Amino acid sequence: MLDDDFQDGDFAGWAVVDEGTITAPSAWGVAGGALKQSSNIYSNVEGTGTAALAYLGTYAWYTAGTNWTDYQVTVPLKSTDDDALGVMVRFQDANNYYRFSWDQQRSYRRLMKVQGGTWTVLAEDSVPYVKNRIYQVEINVQGDTLSVRVDGELLFGGFITDSTPILAGSVGLYCWGNNSSFYEDVEVTAPAGISILSPQHGSLTTSPDVTILVGVGSLPPSWGVEFVIDGLTLNYDFTPPFEYTNYGLAPAEHTVDVHMVDLGYVRQYPYSASISFGVGDYLVAFGDSITRVGSHDDVAFDNISSDGRNSGGGYQPILNDLLTNERGYPHTVLTEGVSGDESFDGAARIDSVLARHPEAQWILVLLGTNDAFGTRPSGIGPGTPAPGTYEYYMQQIIDAIDPVATGRIPVLAKVPMRFGDSSQGAPYPNPETHPANLLIEEYNAVIDELKLRNPLIEVMTGPPAQSDNFFTYYRDLPRVNGRPIEFDDNLHVDGVGYQSMAWLWCETVLGYVCP
């Protein structure tokens, strides 16, 4: 359908549209075998609703593809700036298309739709790109279903269904406020003949009963699908929708292979697809910038779990490996940390986090560092927690998780000490007696109170039940320049500090000292 590697030195067949008005016009051109846009053209992002979503900048779209319907577009792209760039699909005109956009500075990836001039976010997360790194972006559109992969990893939790889809249109290349975006070898092909729609490759489910859903294209009427799980053929299906439910899978890694077959059960190569997935335990890390990680983890070798499910550094990949190695079956620890969050913010967003993770069994909660700087009252003491206190909002988080009704387990960590008013400011001369840390000690006493009131929750208590907790462990480390040796700044641990954090979380979840 299309394979333009720009090696001919031009981008004939592409039309440029400038929608941004600041530092306009755009500057598209071919350089070094790639299509490059080198103007900082953008529009202000202001207002609410659709005005705050559009991020209008500039794009180049392929003019010969307006009648394309189902296809897959693959684009290697990179940026040496830190603003938005992306790929458009099913482009009809300026008011009707889908767009995947990625911004490092604002830390988002978004799949969006504009239809009739109205913008909608179909899916998003908060993963920034790394400057000067080439990413392979792949977008697949089939009927009302879209998927986005980056370097082979399926984003946004799986395939996305649009109830009012745009069903045809071309492809485009987009940027906003980005004066150094590169796009190489734009390739558009027909979608694969057979694919496994569910479960997703590398995913983890907590249920032993798994339904395998297969998508096929242009299937002859006499053909069907063979389902092979862990090397054993378990079913044939000759009637759409092609699916098979396997009951009672053990907690373990599993493989699924599917093959198109004729009426004689003969496999029709090359029409096959394979994935692997796990049955195991699902944990969510919920908190502030300590949980979100950012740039503080300076140890690279443990930034991705052994099974590849958890990445980005922090304690999450390490904790996955610790639990998986100890229990002998798969785990995943997914990140829901937001910089600057206090207990109030956590209580406000816990419902949306739980909705994103319906299979989560353990919610690891670490909040309080930012409350202490804002001098939020602890609420410690008998009786119902007073509104506006730390205990009040933490109880709201527990109530939303609702361990009695859902079986989910909230796990509350003791809050570590602060060693300064800000991450990079001067350290406290006497952190143990600073008012912020005296307040944190009250917060940690509140956590013990919450355990008494909510016996189904788990708490990182420290001695004697456990070897340590975050407050005492980091407090008692040797210090350099007023900070513990495992701290990156006054508020955040470094890579070794995240290893210790993972170990302490592990023993809290296991109920005994983590090996």
C-alpha positions as CSV (number, residue, x, y, z in Angstrom):
1,M,0.0,0.0,0.0
2,L,2.8,2.4,0.9
3,D,6.5,2.1,1.6
4,D,8.2,5.6,1.6
5,D,11.7,5.6,3.1
6,F,12.5,9.1,1.8
7,Q,15.8,7.9,0.3
8,D,14.9,9.7,-2.9
9,G,15.5,13.0,-1.2
10,D,11.9,14.3,-1.3
11,F,8.5,13.6,0.2
12,A,6.4,13.8,-3.0
13,G,2.8,12.6,-2.4
14,W,2.7,14.2,1.1
15,A,0.7,17.4,1.8
16,V,1.7,19.7,4.6
17,V,-0.9,21.4,6.8
18,D,0.0,24.0,9.4
19,E,-2.6,24.6,12.1
20,G,-0.4,26.2,14.7
21,T,0.1,29.9,14.5
22,I,3.0,30.5,16.9
23,T,6.6,30.4,15.3
24,A,4.9,29.3,12.1
25,P,5.4,28.2,9.4
26,S,6.5,24.6,9.6
27,A,9.8,23.4,8.1
28,W,9.4,19.9,6.6
29,G,12.2,18.4,4.5
30,V,14.2,15.3,3.9
31,A,17.5,15.0,5.7
32,G,19.7,11.9,6.2
33,G,17.1,9.5,4.8
34,A,14.3,10.7,7.1
35,L,11.5,13.2,6.9
36,K,12.3,16.0,9.4
37,Q,10.2,18.8,10.8
38,S,12.5,21.6,12.3
39,S,10.1,24.5,13.1
40,N,8.8,25.0,16.7
41,I,5.3,25.7,15.3
42,Y,2.5,25.3,17.8
43,S,-0.8,26.6,19.1
44,N,-1.6,27.6,22.7
45,V,-3.3,24.9,24.7
46,E,-6.0,26.7,26.7
47,G,-9.6,26.4,27.8
48,T,-11.4,23.2,28.6
49,G,-13.0,20.4,26.7
50,T,-11.8,20.0,23.1
51,A,-9.7,23.2,23.1
52,A,-7.4,21.7,25.7
53,L,-7.0,18.4,23.8
54,A,-6.2,19.4,20.2
55,Y,-2.5,20.5,20.5
56,L,-2.6,21.9,17.0
57,G,0.8,22.1,15.4
58,T,1.7,20.8,11.9
59,Y,1.3,17.5,10.0
60,A,2.1,15.9,6.7
61,W,-0.4,13.5,5.3
62,Y,-0.2,11.0,2.4
63,T,-2.7,12.2,-0.3
64,A,-3.2,8.9,-2.1
65,G,-4.6,6.9,0.8
66,T,-8.0,8.5,1.5
67,N,-9.9,5.3,0.6
68,W,-7.8,3.0,2.8
69,T,-9.9,1.1,5.4
70,D,-8.2,-1.6,7.4
71,Y,-4.4,-1.4,7.5
72,Q,-1.3,-1.3,9.6
73,V,1.1,1.6,9.6
74,T,4.7,1.3,10.9
75,V,6.9,4.4,11.4
76,P,10.3,4.6,13.1
77,L,10.4,8.0,14.7
78,K,12.5,10.0,17.1
79,S,12.8,13.5,18.6
80,T,15.8,15.5,19.9
81,D,13.4,18.1,21.3
82,D,11.0,17.3,24.2
83,D,7.6,18.2,22.9
84,A,4.9,16.2,21.0
85,L,5.2,14.1,17.9
86,G,3.1,11.3,16.5
87,V,1.3,9.4,13.8
88,M,-2.2,9.9,12.3
89,V,-4.4,7.2,10.8
90,R,-7.7,7.2,8.8
91,F,-7.1,10.8,8.0
92,Q,-10.1,12.2,6.0
93,D,-9.6,16.0,6.6
94,A,-8.6,18.4,9.3
95,N,-11.7,17.5,11.4
96,N,-11.8,13.7,11.1
97,Y,-8.9,11.3,11.9
98,Y,-7.2,9.4,14.7
99,R,-3.9,10.5,16.2
100,F,-1.3,8.9,18.4
101,S,0.8,11.6,20.1
102,W,3.7,11.3,22.5
103,D,5.2,14.1,24.6
104,Q,8.2,13.9,26.8
105,Q,7.9,17.2,28.7
106,R,4.3,16.7,29.6
107,S,4.8,12.9,30.1
108,Y,1.9,11.5,28.0
109,R,1.1,9.1,25.3
110,R,-2.4,9.5,23.9
111,L,-4.6,7.9,21.3
112,M,-7.1,10.5,20.2
113,K,-9.9,11.0,17.7
114,V,-11.2,14.1,16.2
115,Q,-14.6,13.6,14.5
116,G,-16.6,16.5,13.2
117,G,-14.1,18.8,14.9
118,T,-14.7,17.3,18.3
119,W,-11.7,15.8,20.1
120,T,-11.9,12.7,22.3
121,V,-9.2,10.8,24.2
122,L,-9.6,7.1,23.5
123,A,-6.6,6.0,25.7
124,E,-3.7,7.5,27.4
125,D,-0.9,6.9,29.9
126,S,1.9,8.9,31.5
127,V,5.1,7.4,29.9
128,P,7.5,10.0,28.3
129,Y,9.8,9.2,25.4
130,V,13.6,9.3,25.6
131,K,15.1,12.0,23.4
132,N,17.3,10.9,20.5
133,R,16.0,7.3,20.7
134,I,14.4,5.7,17.6
135,Y,11.0,4.1,18.4
136,Q,9.1,1.7,16.1
137,V,5.5,2.9,16.3
138,E,2.9,0.5,14.8
139,I,-0.8,1.3,14.6
140,N,-3.3,-1.2,13.4
141,V,-6.9,-0.2,12.4
142,Q,-9.5,-2.9,11.6
143,G,-13.2,-1.9,11.6
144,D,-14.0,-0.3,14.9
145,T,-10.8,-1.6,16.6
146,L,-7.4,0.1,17.0
147,S,-4.2,-0.9,18.6
148,V,-0.9,0.9,19.1
149,R,2.5,-0.8,19.7
150,V,5.8,0.8,20.4
151,D,8.9,-1.5,19.8
152,G,6.5,-4.4,19.8
153,E,4.8,-3.6,23.1
154,L,1.0,-3.2,23.0
155,L,0.0,0.0,24.7
156,F,-3.0,1.1,26.7
157,G,-3.9,-2.4,28.0
158,G,-4.9,-3.9,24.6
159,F,-7.1,-3.3,21.6
160,I,-9.4,-0.3,21.7
161,T,-12.9,-0.3,20.4
162,D,-14.5,2.9,19.1
163,S,-18.3,2.9,19.1
164,T,-18.5,5.6,16.5
165,P,-15.5,4.8,14.3
166,I,-13.9,6.7,11.4
167,L,-13.8,3.8,8.9
168,A,-11.4,5.0,6.2
169,G,-8.7,7.5,5.5
170,S,-4.9,8.0,5.0
171,V,-1.9,8.3,7.3
172,G,-0.1,11.4,8.5
173,L,2.9,12.5,10.6
174,Y,2.4,15.0,13.3
175,C,4.3,17.3,15.7
176,W,3.5,20.2,18.1
177,G,6.2,22.6,19.5
178,N,8.8,20.1,18.3
179,N,11.6,21.6,16.2
180,S,13.5,18.3,15.8
181,S,11.2,15.4,14.9
182,F,12.2,12.7,12.5
183,Y,10.2,10.0,10.7
184,E,11.7,7.2,8.7
185,D,10.4,4.6,6.3
186,V,6.6,5.0,6.5
187,E,5.1,1.5,5.7
188,V,1.4,0.8,5.3
189,T,0.4,-2.8,4.8
190,A,-2.8,-4.9,4.9
191,P,-3.5,-6.3,8.4
192,A,-2.3,-9.7,9.3
193,G,-4.5,-12.7,8.2
194,I,-4.9,-14.1,11.7
195,S,-4.2,-12.6,15.1
196,I,-4.9,-13.3,18.7
197,L,-7.0,-10.4,20.0
198,S,-7.2,-11.7,23.6
199,P,-5.3,-12.3,25.8
200,Q,-2.6,-9.8,24.9
201,H,1.0,-11.0,24.5
202,G,2.9,-10.7,27.8
203,S,-0.2,-9.9,29.8
204,L,-1.1,-11.3,33.1
205,T,-4.5,-12.5,34.4
206,T,-5.5,-13.5,37.9
207,S,-8.3,-15.9,36.6
208,P,-7.5,-19.6,35.8
209,D,-10.3,-19.4,33.2
210,V,-9.0,-17.7,30.0
211,T,-10.9,-17.0,26.8
212,I,-8.8,-16.9,23.7
213,L,-10.3,-14.6,21.0
214,V,-9.0,-14.8,17.5
215,G,-9.3,-12.2,14.7
216,V,-9.1,-13.3,11.0
217,G,-9.2,-11.6,7.7
218,S,-10.5,-12.9,4.3
219,L,-11.1,-16.4,5.7
220,P,-12.5,-18.9,3.1
221,P,-15.9,-20.2,4.3
222,S,-14.6,-23.8,4.8
223,W,-11.7,-22.8,7.0
224,G,-11.5,-22.5,10.8
225,V,-9.1,-22.0,13.7
226,E,-7.0,-24.5,15.7
227,F,-6.3,-23.6,19.3
228,V,-3.1,-24.9,20.9
229,I,-2.3,-24.1,24.5
230,D,1.1,-25.1,26.0
231,G,1.8,-27.3,23.0
232,L,-1.5,-29.3,23.1
233,T,-4.3,-28.9,20.5
234,L,-7.4,-28.4,22.6
235,N,-10.1,-27.2,20.2
236,Y,-11.1,-26.4,16.6
237,D,-13.6,-23.7,15.8
238,F,-15.2,-23.2,12.4
239,T,-17.8,-20.6,13.3
240,P,-17.1,-16.9,14.0
241,P,-16.4,-15.4,16.4
242,F,-13.4,-17.7,16.8
243,E,-12.9,-18.3,20.5
244,Y,-12.1,-20.9,23.0
245,T,-12.2,-20.8,26.8
246,N,-9.7,-22.9,28.7
247,Y,-10.7,-23.6,32.3
248,G,-8.5,-24.2,35.3
249,L,-5.1,-23.0,34.1
250,A,-2.5,-23.2,36.8
251,P,-0.6,-20.1,38.0
252,A,2.3,-20.1,35.5
253,E,3.5,-18.7,32.1
254,H,1.4,-20.2,29.2
255,T,1.7,-20.1,25.4
256,V,-1.1,-19.9,22.9
257,D,-0.7,-20.8,19.2
258,V,-3.5,-20.5,16.7
259,H,-3.5,-21.8,13.1
260,M,-5.9,-21.4,10.2
261,V,-7.1,-24.9,9.1
262,D,-9.2,-26.3,6.4
263,L,-12.1,-28.8,6.9
264,G,-9.6,-31.6,7.0
265,Y,-7.8,-29.9,10.0
266,V,-4.8,-29.3,7.9
267,R,-2.9,-26.1,8.9
268,Q,-2.8,-23.4,6.2
269,Y,0.6,-21.8,6.5
270,P,1.7,-19.0,7.0
271,Y,-1.6,-18.2,8.7
272,S,-0.6,-18.7,12.3
273,A,-0.1,-16.5,15.4
274,S,1.5,-17.0,18.8
275,I,1.5,-15.3,22.2
276,S,2.5,-16.0,25.7
277,F,0.7,-14.8,28.9
278,G,0.7,-15.4,32.6
279,V,-1.7,-16.5,35.3
280,G,-0.6,-15.0,38.6
281,D,-0.8,-12.1,41.0
282,Y,-1.6,-8.5,40.1
283,L,-0.3,-5.6,42.3
284,V,-0.7,-1.8,41.8
285,A,1.8,0.7,43.2
286,F,-0.2,3.8,44.3
287,G,1.4,7.0,45.5
288,D,3.4,10.1,44.7
289,S,6.7,10.8,42.9
290,I,8.5,8.2,45.0
291,T,6.2,5.6,43.4
292,R,6.3,7.3,39.9
293,V,10.1,7.1,39.9
294,G,11.1,9.6,37.2
295,S,14.8,10.1,36.9
296,H,15.9,9.2,40.4
297,D,16.6,5.5,39.7
298,D,20.3,5.5,38.7
299,V,20.7,1.7,38.6
300,A,19.9,0.5,35.1
301,F,20.3,-3.3,35.3
302,D,17.1,-3.9,37.3
303,N,14.9,-1.4,35.5
304,I,13.0,-4.2,33.7
305,S,11.6,-7.3,35.3
306,S,12.8,-10.6,34.1
307,D,9.5,-11.4,32.4
308,G,9.4,-7.9,30.7
309,R,6.0,-7.0,32.3
310,N,7.3,-4.1,34.4
311,S,9.7,-1.5,33.2
312,G,10.8,2.1,33.9
313,G,12.8,1.5,37.0
314,G,11.8,2.0,40.6
315,Y,10.9,-0.8,43.0
316,Q,8.2,-2.3,40.8
317,P,10.3,-4.5,38.4
318,I,12.5,-5.6,41.4
319,L,9.4,-6.5,43.5
320,N,8.0,-8.5,40.6
321,D,11.2,-10.6,40.4
322,L,11.4,-11.1,44.2
323,L,7.8,-12.3,44.4
324,T,7.9,-14.4,41.3
325,N,11.2,-16.1,42.4
326,E,9.8,-16.8,45.9
327,R,6.3,-18.0,44.9
328,G,7.2,-19.7,41.6
329,Y,4.6,-18.1,39.5
330,P,4.1,-14.8,37.6
331,H,3.4,-11.4,39.1
332,T,3.0,-7.9,37.7
333,V,3.4,-4.6,39.7
334,L,1.9,-1.7,37.7
335,T,2.6,2.0,38.5
336,E,0.0,4.6,39.5
337,G,2.2,7.3,41.0
338,V,1.6,11.0,40.4
339,S,4.2,13.6,41.4
340,G,3.0,16.0,44.1
341,D,0.1,13.9,45.3
342,E,-1.1,14.1,48.9
343,S,-3.5,11.8,50.7
344,F,-6.3,14.1,49.5
345,D,-5.3,13.6,45.8
346,G,-5.0,9.9,46.4
347,A,-8.5,9.7,47.8
348,A,-9.8,11.7,44.8
349,R,-8.3,9.4,42.1
350,I,-8.4,5.9,43.7
351,D,-11.7,5.0,42.0
352,S,-10.3,5.7,38.6
353,V,-7.2,3.7,39.4
354,L,-9.2,0.7,40.5
355,A,-11.3,1.0,37.3
356,R,-8.2,0.8,35.2
357,H,-7.0,-2.3,37.1
358,P,-10.1,-4.4,37.7
359,E,-8.0,-7.6,38.3
360,A,-5.7,-5.9,40.9
361,Q,-5.4,-8.0,44.1
362,W,-2.9,-5.8,46.1
363,I,-2.8,-2.0,46.2
364,L,0.5,-0.8,47.6
365,V,-0.1,2.7,49.1
366,L,2.7,5.2,49.9
367,L,1.4,8.7,50.6
368,G,2.3,11.3,53.1
369,T,5.6,12.9,52.1
370,N,3.8,15.9,50.5
371,D,1.1,16.1,53.2
372,A,3.9,16.8,55.7
373,F,5.2,19.7,53.8
374,G,1.7,21.1,53.6
375,T,1.3,20.5,57.4
376,R,-1.9,18.5,56.9
377,P,-3.1,17.4,60.4
378,S,-2.6,13.7,61.1
379,G,-6.0,13.1,62.7
380,I,-4.5,10.7,65.2
381,G,-6.6,9.7,68.2
382,P,-9.8,7.9,69.0
383,G,-13.1,8.4,67.3
384,T,-14.1,9.1,63.7
385,P,-11.3,10.7,61.6
386,A,-11.9,14.5,61.2
387,P,-12.4,15.7,57.6
388,G,-9.3,17.2,56.1
389,T,-6.9,15.1,58.1
390,Y,-4.4,12.5,56.8
391,E,-6.3,9.7,58.6
392,Y,-9.6,10.8,57.0
393,Y,-8.2,10.6,53.4
394,M,-6.3,7.4,54.0
395,Q,-9.5,5.8,55.4
396,Q,-11.3,7.0,52.2
397,I,-8.7,5.2,50.1
398,I,-9.2,2.0,52.2
399,D,-13.0,2.3,51.8
400,A,-12.7,2.6,48.0
401,I,-10.5,-0.5,47.8
402,D,-13.1,-2.2,50.0
403,P,-11.2,-5.4,51.1
404,V,-14.4,-6.9,52.6
405,A,-16.4,-6.7,49.4
406,T,-13.7,-7.1,46.8
407,G,-11.0,-9.2,48.4
408,R,-8.5,-6.6,47.3
409,I,-5.8,-6.0,49.9
410,P,-4.6,-2.4,50.7
411,V,-1.0,-2.5,51.9
412,L,0.0,0.7,53.7
413,A,3.7,1.7,53.9
414,K,5.2,3.8,56.7
415,V,6.1,7.2,55.2
416,P,9.9,7.8,54.9
417,M,11.5,10.9,56.4
418,R,12.0,14.1,54.5
419,F,15.4,15.6,54.5
420,G,14.6,19.1,53.1
421,D,11.7,21.4,52.2
422,S,12.2,20.6,48.5
423,S,14.0,17.9,46.5
424,Q,17.1,20.0,45.6
425,G,17.1,22.6,48.5
426,A,19.3,22.7,51.5
427,P,19.0,19.6,53.8
428,Y,17.5,20.0,57.2
429,P,20.2,20.5,59.8
430,N,18.3,18.2,62.3
431,P,15.8,16.2,60.3
432,E,14.7,14.0,63.2
433,T,13.4,17.1,65.1
434,H,12.1,19.0,62.1
435,P,8.3,19.7,62.3
436,A,7.7,17.9,58.9
437,N,9.2,14.7,60.2
438,L,7.5,14.9,63.6
439,L,4.3,15.1,61.6
440,I,5.3,12.1,59.5
441,E,5.8,10.2,62.7
442,E,2.2,11.0,63.5
443,Y,1.1,9.8,60.1
444,N,2.9,6.5,60.7
445,A,1.1,6.2,64.0
446,V,-2.1,6.8,62.1
447,I,-1.3,3.9,59.8
448,D,-1.1,1.7,62.9
449,E,-4.5,3.0,64.0
450,L,-5.9,2.3,60.6
451,K,-4.8,-1.3,60.9
452,L,-6.7,-1.7,64.2
453,R,-9.8,-0.2,62.6
454,N,-9.4,-2.2,59.3
455,P,-8.1,-5.6,60.2
456,L,-8.1,-6.9,56.6
457,I,-5.5,-4.3,55.4
458,E,-1.7,-5.0,55.6
459,V,0.7,-2.5,57.1
460,M,4.5,-2.2,56.8
461,T,5.0,-2.2,60.6
462,G,8.7,-2.8,61.0
463,P,10.1,-4.6,64.1
464,P,9.3,-7.0,65.6
465,A,6.8,-8.4,63.0
466,Q,9.0,-7.3,60.1
467,S,12.7,-6.4,59.8
468,D,12.1,-2.7,59.1
469,N,9.9,0.0,57.5
470,F,10.6,2.9,55.2
471,F,10.8,5.5,58.0
472,T,13.2,3.6,60.3
473,Y,15.2,2.0,57.5
474,Y,16.2,5.2,55.7
475,R,16.5,7.2,58.9
476,D,19.1,4.8,60.2
477,L,21.3,4.7,57.1
478,P,24.7,6.6,57.1
479,R,24.4,10.1,55.7
480,V,26.4,12.1,53.2
481,N,25.7,15.9,52.9
482,G,22.8,15.5,55.2
483,R,21.0,12.8,53.3
484,P,20.9,9.0,53.6
485,I,23.3,7.2,51.3
486,E,20.4,5.6,49.4
487,F,18.7,9.0,48.7
488,D,19.0,10.8,45.3
489,D,17.9,14.1,46.8
490,N,16.0,15.3,49.9
491,L,12.9,13.4,49.1
492,H,13.5,10.6,46.7
493,V,15.5,7.4,47.0
494,D,18.1,6.4,44.3
495,G,18.5,3.1,42.5
496,V,19.9,1.2,45.5
497,G,17.2,2.8,47.6
498,Y,14.6,1.3,45.3
499,Q,16.1,-2.1,45.7
500,S,15.7,-1.7,49.5
501,M,12.2,-0.4,49.0
502,A,11.3,-3.5,46.9
503,W,12.7,-5.8,49.6
504,L,10.6,-4.1,52.3
505,W,7.4,-4.2,50.2
506,C,8.2,-7.9,49.4
507,E,8.3,-9.0,53.0
508,T,5.1,-7.0,53.8
509,V,3.2,-8.8,51.0
510,L,4.7,-12.2,51.8
511,G,4.3,-11.9,55.6
512,Y,7.9,-13.0,56.2
513,V,11.4,-11.8,55.5
514,C,11.9,-11.7,51.7
515,P,14.7,-14.0,50.6
